[in-house]
Amino acid sequence: MGRRLHVRNLEVKTLRSQVTILQRLLKESKKKVGQVKEENKRLKALVDSYADDLVIRSTEQGKTTDKLQKQYEKLLAEVKELTSRSIPK
């Protein structure tokens, strides 16, 4: 009976050691998860900022394109008008 108690005691000590190791690993994992979540928040904010900037730039580029198209059409009309006039010789 003493031998069985000794073996059982060793099993309990082993299990306690494993529990301690697992608790430490769990704590480290939770810490790492927290760090990753914080990094994800920063990255999301950065991506959102870039997206907002791209929308602004795209809108500005669209306006510039419209202006250039109108200027082109105006110049084309002027060229057509000038070429339609008879050139004196």
Secondary structure per residue as TSV (DSSP state, phi and psi in degrees):
chain	resnum	aa	ss	phi	psi
A	1	M	-	360.0	-39.3
A	2	G	H	-62.1	-36.3
A	3	R	H	-65.1	-43.1
A	4	R	H	-63.9	-39.4
A	5	L	H	-64.4	-39.8
A	6	H	H	-63.8	-45.3
A	7	V	H	-62.6	-44.6
A	8	R	H	-62.8	-39.5
A	9	N	H	-62.6	-41.1
A	10	L	H	-64.5	-39.7
A	11	E	H	-61.7	-43.9
A	12	V	H	-62.9	-43.6
A	13	K	H	-62.1	-42.3
A	14	T	H	-62.1	-45.2
A	15	L	H	-64.0	-39.6
A	16	R	H	-62.7	-41.1
A	17	S	H	-62.3	-43.1
A	18	Q	H	-63.8	-41.3
A	19	V	H	-62.1	-43.3
A	20	T	H	-61.0	-45.0
A	21	I	H	-62.6	-45.2
A	22	L	H	-64.4	-37.5
A	23	Q	H	-63.8	-41.1
A	24	R	H	-64.6	-43.4
A	25	L	H	-63.2	-39.7
A	26	L	H	-62.6	-44.3
A	27	K	H	-61.3	-45.5
A	28	E	H	-63.7	-39.9
A	29	S	H	-65.0	-41.9
A	30	K	H	-62.8	-39.8
A	31	K	H	-62.7	-44.6
A	32	K	H	-63.8	-41.2
A	33	V	H	-60.4	-42.8
A	34	G	H	-61.3	-41.8
A	35	Q	H	-64.5	-42.5
A	36	V	H	-65.1	-40.2
A	37	K	H	-62.0	-42.3
A	38	E	H	-63.6	-43.1
A	39	E	H	-63.6	-40.0
A	40	N	H	-61.9	-39.6
A	41	K	H	-61.8	-45.0
A	42	R	H	-63.7	-42.8
A	43	L	H	-66.2	-39.4
A	44	K	H	-62.9	-42.9
A	45	A	H	-61.6	-40.3
A	46	L	H	-65.7	-45.1
A	47	V	H	-63.0	-43.2
A	48	D	H	-60.9	-40.5
A	49	S	H	-62.9	-45.9
A	50	Y	H	-61.9	-41.7
A	51	A	H	-62.7	-44.9
A	52	D	H	-61.0	-42.5
A	53	D	H	-63.1	-40.9
A	54	L	H	-65.6	-37.8
A	55	V	H	-63.3	-44.1
A	56	I	H	-62.4	-47.0
A	57	R	H	-63.8	-39.8
A	58	S	H	-63.9	-41.8
A	59	T	H	-63.0	-45.6
A	60	E	H	-62.7	-40.9
A	61	Q	H	-65.5	-38.7
A	62	G	H	-62.3	-42.4
A	63	K	H	-64.0	-42.7
A	64	T	H	-63.3	-41.8
A	65	T	H	-61.8	-42.9
A	66	D	H	-61.6	-44.0
A	67	K	H	-61.4	-45.8
A	68	L	H	-63.3	-38.6
A	69	Q	H	-63.7	-42.6
A	70	K	H	-65.2	-42.3
A	71	Q	H	-62.9	-40.8
A	72	Y	H	-61.8	-47.2
A	73	E	H	-63.0	-39.1
A	74	K	H	-64.6	-46.4
A	75	L	H	-64.1	-39.6
A	76	L	H	-62.7	-40.8
A	77	A	H	-64.5	-40.8
A	78	E	H	-64.3	-41.6
A	79	V	H	-64.1	-42.9
A	80	K	H	-62.0	-41.2
A	81	E	H	-64.5	-44.3
A	82	L	H	-66.5	-38.5
A	83	T	H	-75.7	-22.2
A	84	S	H	-78.3	-21.7
A	85	R	S	-71.1	145.7
A	86	S	-	-74.7	134.5
A	87	I	-	-87.0	119.7
A	88	P	-	-68.6	141.1
A	89	K	-	-110.6	360.0
